[in-house]
Amino acid sequence: LLKDRKTLKIESASHVDGYEANYIGVEMTIGSENILTGVINRMGFDIQRIDRSYYAGLTKKDLKRGWIRPLQEMEERMMKHFI
């Protein structure tokens, strides 16, 4: 539980294989990007960029970090179903 009464649950955090030591991977199940950013900033670190590789059932399979792709037809249907 954080100071502003918002919850952040981090499952794991580690360096990203194949990248410089200042790249970290964080797996979280509860929380938002803003909460995570606030926690990391309070620890004295600066965030240059956040790149999600998995979010709400959508993946960036076969993409390098920092790259994007259009949604597949199945992913579009899934998003429309939940909105």
N, C-alpha and C positions, 0 to 999 in steps of 0.2 A: 504494500500500500504506500503510495507516494504522498508527499506533503499536500497536494491539492485534491486528495482523496480519489485519485484515479489509479486503477490497477494496471500493472504491467507484469506479465508472466513470461519470462525468458526460459525457453527449453534448453538452448545451448548457444554458446558463442565461441568462435575459434577463428584462427587465421585462415584465409582462403588459399587453398593449394594452388600453386602456379602463379601467384601474384605477390607483390611486395608485402612486407610485414605490416604496412599500415592499412591493408585491406582486411576487414573482419566480416565474418558471416554471423548473423544473429538469427536464430529461429525462435519466434515468439508465437504464442497461441492466444494471448489476451493482450490487448493494448492497441495503440495506434502509432503511426509514424511520428506524430507530434510529441507523444509521451516519450517514446524512445529517444528522439532527438534531445528533448529536455534533460533526460537522465544522463546521456552521454556528454552534453554540454556542461552539466553540473559537476561531472567528474573531471572537467578541465580539458576535454578533447574538442576539436573542431571537426565538424562533418562537412566534407566537400561535396559529396553526392550520395544519394540513397538509390539503390537499384534493387527492386523487388524481383525475385526469380519465381516466386509462387505466391499467389494471392487469390483467395476465395475460389479455389478449384482451377484457376487459370495458371498455366506454367509458361516459362520461356524456354521450353525444350529446344535443344539444338541451336540456341542463340548464345553469343558471347555476352558478357556483362556490358551493359551500356547500349546494346542494340535492341531494336523493336521489330515487331512484325504485325500485320493485320490479324484480327481474330479469325479463326477458322469458323466455318458454318455451324458446326456443332457447338462451339463456344458462344457464338452469337445467340443461338437458340437457348442455351443454358442461362445466359445473362437476361434475356427477355423473360424467361420463365420466373426468375427470382425478383424481377423489378416490378 
